[in-house]
Amino acid sequence: MMDMYTWVDASYAIHDNMRGHTGGCMSLGHGVFHAKSSKQKINTKSSTETELVGVAEYMPYNIWALMFLEAQGYNLRENILYQDNQS
C-alpha cells in the first residue's frame, strides 16, 4: 500500500494580462514523479478563486496518475491533496 501526495499552489494576477499562475507536484513518498507550472487559462477575481482554479487545473493529472497506478496493480491507501487555502 502506498500514499500519493499532491501539492498545489497558485499566485494571483502575476502575469501582464492579470492571469494567475499555478504550480503543483505529486509524490509517492520518496521524490517527486510529476511537476507542472503554468499560466492559468482564465482571469480570476481574487486570490481565493485563483487557488480554486489552480486545483481544478491540476486535478486531472492527479486523477490520471491514480487510475494509471491502479491499472498497474498498485493500490493506494490514501490520495492526499495539499492546497494553500489561507483566504
C-alpha positions in Angstrom: 0.0 0.0 0.0 1.2 3.5 -0.9 0.2 7.0 -0.3 0.1 9.6 -3.0 0.7 13.2 -2.1 -0.2 16.2 -4.2 0.8 19.9 -3.5 -0.8 22.7 -5.5 -0.3 26.5 -5.1 -1.3 29.5 -7.1 -0.4 33.1 -7.4 -3.0 35.8 -8.2 -2.6 38.1 -11.2 1.1 38.0 -11.7 1.2 38.0 -15.5 0.8 41.0 -17.8 -2.8 40.1 -18.7 -3.6 39.7 -14.9 -3.9 36.0 -15.1 -2.7 33.8 -12.2 0.0 31.1 -12.2 -0.4 27.5 -10.9 2.3 25.1 -9.7 1.9 21.6 -8.5 3.7 18.3 -7.9 3.0 14.7 -6.9 5.0 12.3 -4.8 4.6 8.7 -3.7 6.7 9.4 -0.6 10.2 9.5 -1.9 10.8 12.2 -4.5 8.5 13.9 -7.0 7.3 12.0 -10.0 5.3 14.8 -11.6 5.6 18.6 -11.5 3.9 21.3 -13.6 3.9 25.1 -13.6 1.7 27.1 -15.9 -0.2 30.3 -16.5 -3.9 29.9 -15.7 -6.3 29.8 -18.6 -8.8 32.2 -17.2 -8.8 35.5 -15.3 -9.9 35.4 -11.7 -11.3 38.0 -9.3 -9.5 37.1 -6.1 -6.6 35.0 -4.7 -9.2 32.6 -3.3 -10.6 32.0 -6.8 -7.1 31.7 -8.1 -6.4 28.9 -5.7 -9.5 27.0 -6.6 -8.8 27.4 -10.4 -5.3 26.1 -9.6 -6.6 22.9 -8.0 -9.1 22.5 -10.8 -6.3 22.7 -13.4 -4.0 20.3 -11.6 -6.5 17.6 -10.5 -6.7 15.9 -14.0 -3.0 14.9 -13.5 -3.8 13.5 -10.0 -6.7 11.5 -11.3 -4.7 10.2 -14.3 -1.9 9.1 -12.0 -4.3 7.4 -9.6 -6.0 5.5 -12.5 -2.6 4.6 -14.0 -1.3 3.2 -10.8 -4.5 1.2 -10.2 -4.3 -0.2 -13.7 -0.8 -1.4 -13.0 -2.0 -3.2 -9.9 -0.9 -0.7 -7.2 -3.5 0.2 -4.7 -3.2 3.5 -2.9 -4.0 3.7 0.8 -4.5 7.5 0.6 -4.6 10.2 -2.0 -3.9 13.4 -0.2 -4.1 16.9 -1.8 -2.4 19.9 -0.1 -3.5 23.3 -1.0 -2.7 26.8 0.3 -6.1 28.0 1.4 -5.5 30.7 4.0 -8.0 33.0 2.4 
